[in-house]
Amino acid sequence: MQRQATTSMLVSSIRPLLIPSCSAKTATRRMIHSSIRVRSHENPLGIPRRNPNPAPTLPRRGAGPPQKSRIKGVKQIVVVASGKGGVGKSTVAANLALSLLTTSPLPRAPRIGLLDLDIFGPSVPKLMGLENAGDPQLSDDNKLVPLQNHGVKTMSIGYLLPPNPENDSPVVWRGMMVMKAVQQLLFDVDWKSAVGQGKEDLDVLVVDMPPGTGDVQLSLGQLVSVDGAVIVSTPQDVALVDARKGVGMFNKVSIPMIGLLLNMSHFTCSSCSTPHELFGSSAKFEKAANDLKLDVLGKLPLVTSVSDGGDAGRPVMVQSSKEGEEVRSTMREVGRKVWEWLGSRTVPDLGVRG
């Protein structure tokens, strides 16, 4: 078979979520565009219409929760989540993946992956400098081959969207299509492969979650054995309330919590050495961590090199500017704590899917 088949073929791997018996790039693009047109025709706002008379459903007798499994080619999984959008979760996820490269206790170079599960707002392609890297290839097993930059293997729905100069193609899908895409991103990626590299398991896969406590989080918790979760928040009560909800949801689906990470904790201007807590006192965050009986993994300051570097596809962990050193130092400490957490856990003996 032809190995150099591109993402559109990849999408043919995703064809259950797209169009039956579609082939290659054209089909993928057509599927997404037609999905957008259907949604627009059905409802110009893109909001699903509620059926005023839904068909009754009956619970299946004796049906239990789905069996969790490991992801093929991945040794351990860490999710980065937040109940609230806009708190810098994706930026933290990208920098955490990079910090795991530099703080590994392993006697060899670690193998790290980054999976973007935010279907509607994928950020990993831009953050990792892969926004216009082209379509993923397919492996011999018809699985997506991750794209790699800065030493980290990555996968995102953003790699499969129709290209345009502004890179602003929207995903306008209903829940069932979203869930199909999530399952295929979880289980139809060949994490052992990367262009020009051999086949070896990832040591850690960092998963960037979408905001909220909805279908994606529930599916991950029910289908995949996750080793730990990092919750990101800012100091405001409006963000901390949602962070508490995120912790509560992970507790319900038996995902262990590694700890809380405070982002945009403070700002230090160039003319003084006093940290200014622009978004409120970090005492609120510390109280929330204490109430939840969780460790505070770190407090990240607000610096322009983080946002500027993310926009340029160069996360702060691969920069050398003096301004970003406090962030790098904090993230290295977070990376060490995550490695320590993972090293203290016994990986459950579960089946592998993928």
PEUR-V765153 format. One record per backbone hydrogen bond with DSSP energy under -0.5 kcal/mol. CO is the residue of the C=O (numbers start at 0). NH is the residue of the N-H. If there is no record, write none. Layout:
co | nh
CO | NH
CO | NH
//
This chain:
co | nh
0 | 2
1 | 4
2 | 137
4 | 137
5 | 8
5 | 9
6 | 10
7 | 11
8 | 12
9 | 13
11 | 14
13 | 16
13 | 17
14 | 17
18 | 21
22 | 26
23 | 27
24 | 28
25 | 29
26 | 30
27 | 31
28 | 32
29 | 33
30 | 34
31 | 35
32 | 36
33 | 37
34 | 38
35 | 39
36 | 40
37 | 41
38 | 42
42 | 45
49 | 51
50 | 53
59 | 62
68 | 224
69 | 352
70 | 73
72 | 201
75 | 204
76 | 226
76 | 227
77 | 206
78 | 80
78 | 229
79 | 208
80 | 231
81 | 211
83 | 86
87 | 91
88 | 92
89 | 93
90 | 94
91 | 95
92 | 96
93 | 97
94 | 98
95 | 99
96 | 100
97 | 100
97 | 101
98 | 102
109 | 111
110 | 202
110 | 203
111 | 152
112 | 205
113 | 115
113 | 154
114 | 116
114 | 207
115 | 156
116 | 118
122 | 126
123 | 127
124 | 129
124 | 130
125 | 128
129 | 132
136 | 144
138 | 141
142 | 138
143 | 145
143 | 189
145 | 194
146 | 153
148 | 151
150 | 111
151 | 148
152 | 113
153 | 146
154 | 115
155 | 158
156 | 159
157 | 160
163 | 166
169 | 171
170 | 172
173 | 176
173 | 177
174 | 178
175 | 179
176 | 180
177 | 181
178 | 182
179 | 183
180 | 184
181 | 185
182 | 186
183 | 187
187 | 143
188 | 190
189 | 192
191 | 199
192 | 145
193 | 196
197 | 199
201 | 74
202 | 75
203 | 112
203 | 205
204 | 77
204 | 206
205 | 114
205 | 207
206 | 79
206 | 208
207 | 116
213 | 217
214 | 218
215 | 219
216 | 220
217 | 221
218 | 222
219 | 223
222 | 68
223 | 225
225 | 255
227 | 78
228 | 257
228 | 258
229 | 80
229 | 231
230 | 260
232 | 262
235 | 238
235 | 239
236 | 240
237 | 241
238 | 242
239 | 243
240 | 244
241 | 245
242 | 246
243 | 247
244 | 248
245 | 249
246 | 250
247 | 251
248 | 252
249 | 254
250 | 253
253 | 255
255 | 228
255 | 257
258 | 230
259 | 296
259 | 297
260 | 232
260 | 262
261 | 299
265 | 301
266 | 268
266 | 275
268 | 271
272 | 274
274 | 276
275 | 266
275 | 277
276 | 279
280 | 283
281 | 285
282 | 286
283 | 287
284 | 288
285 | 289
286 | 290
287 | 291
288 | 292
288 | 293
289 | 292
294 | 259
294 | 296
297 | 261
299 | 264
300 | 302
302 | 305
302 | 306
303 | 307
304 | 308
305 | 309
306 | 310
307 | 311
308 | 313
309 | 312
314 | 317
315 | 318
320 | 323
321 | 324
323 | 327
324 | 328
325 | 329
326 | 330
327 | 331
328 | 332
329 | 333
330 | 334
331 | 335
332 | 336
333 | 337
334 | 338
335 | 339
336 | 340
337 | 341
338 | 342
339 | 343
340 | 343
341 | 344
344 | 346
347 | 349
350 | 69
352 | 71
//
